Amino acid sequence: MKNLFWLLKGILKAAIFFTLFAFALNNEQPVTVHFFFGNQWQAPLVLVVLLTFSIGVAVGVLGMVPWRLKQHRLQQQAELSPSREAMQPNVVATAPTQPAYSDGL
């Protein structure tokens, strides 16, 4: 069963590789990317698509950094702070023999 899993995983990886390779071969035409102020850049379409995807991933990861740092800090605080039971003093509850105050009766 384990060998079958590894075989299917290898076949899936090969299929993804050959699909992306065929995409790259079919999109060799040069394209022009126009920027602001009349600047332009000419490169193969597959390179433009790959670069755009990479920039999108980088922006997504950088957008997650503050949230991840906050979660990491909260997790460390939870691990370092003692539990509520440990913070409570050990008080033995005893019933008073006489009331604490008298109403005069």
SULSUL-V174529 format. One record per residue. RES is the residue in one letter. PHI is phi as a letter, one per 40 degrees, with the letter a starting at -180 (NA if undefined). D_CENTER is the distance of its C-alpha to the mean C-alpha in whole Angstrom. Layout:
[[RES/PHI/D_CENTER] [RES/PHI/D_CENTER]]
This chain:
[[M/NA/32] [K/c/30] [N/c/31] [L/c/31] [F/c/27] [W/c/27] [L/c/30] [L/c/28] [K/c/24] [G/c/27] [I/c/28] [L/c/25] [K/c/24] [A/c/27] [A/c/27] [I/c/24] [F/c/26] [F/c/29] [T/c/28] [L/c/26] [F/c/29] [A/c/31] [F/c/29] [A/c/29] [L/c/33] [N/c/34] [N/b/32] [E/c/34] [Q/c/36] [P/c/35] [V/b/34] [T/b/34] [V/b/31] [H/c/33] [F/b/31] [F/c/33] [F/f/36] [G/g/38] [N/c/35] [Q/a/34] [W/b/33] [Q/b/34] [A/a/32] [P/c/32] [L/d/30] [V/c/28] [L/c/27] [V/c/26] [V/c/24] [L/c/22] [L/c/22] [T/c/20] [F/c/18] [S/c/17] [I/c/17] [G/c/15] [V/c/12] [A/c/12] [V/c/12] [G/c/9] [V/c/7] [L/c/10] [G/c/9] [M/c/6] [V/d/8] [P/c/10] [W/c/8] [R/c/6] [L/c/10] [K/c/12] [Q/c/10] [H/c/11] [R/c/15] [L/c/15] [Q/c/15] [Q/c/17] [Q/c/20] [A/c/20] [E/c/21] [L/c/23] [S/c/25] [P/c/28] [S/c/28] [R/c/30] [E/c/33] [A/c/33] [M/c/33] [Q/c/36] [P/c/40] [N/c/42] [V/b/45] [V/c/47] [A/c/48] [T/b/52] [A/c/54] [P/c/57] [T/c/60] [Q/b/61] [P/c/60] [A/c/58] [Y/b/60] [S/b/64] [D/c/65] [G/g/69] [L/c/70]]
